[in-house]
Amino acid sequence: MEISFVRIDDRLIHGQVATVWVKETKCNKIIAVSDEVAADTLRKTLLLQVSPPGIKAYVVTIDKAIEAYNNPKYADFKTLFLFTNPTDVVRVVEGGVPFKSVNVGGMCYKEGKTQITGAVSVDKQDVEAFRKLHEKGIELEIRKVASDPKVNLMSKIQDL
């Protein structure tokens, strides 16, 4: 399986992903990875319905994503991985999936989170997960759309 792109966006598949990122990354599959969403039949069904034409999408658990990455049956997949949070990314990386770069596109503000850009808010658990990914040498960049300049996420959380 070729990893075309890895993105954290708590909305998972939506307009920007379907129209911009799919074309930009030239993927042929989208795998949304979330134990929570995979267990939510309604949300899973809605996500699969908004997948762009010609692109097969899957909503899977973290364990299933790791298993799929290692299965030669999926060798022709050029995959755009989507996550809702960095903690799930850490679990997949620790499961043996070699991500080199993670794009952070959207993590909405909720009580207890600190807004670090207009579209990204983090809490203590998120910061800890991002630091683990950074320590593994994984690039962490913030961009909503492909034409935006890359912003180094670590520079935004260094004082948190």
Buried (B, 14 or more C-beta within 10 A) or exposed (E): BEBBBBBBBBBBBBEBBBEBBBEBBEBBBBBBBBBEBBEBEEBBEBBBEEBBEEBEBBBBBBBBBBEBBEEEEBEEBBBBBBBBBBBBBBBBBEBEBEBEBBBBBBBEEEEEBBEBBEBBBBBEEBBEBBBBBBEEEBBBBBBBEEEEEEBEBEEBBEEE
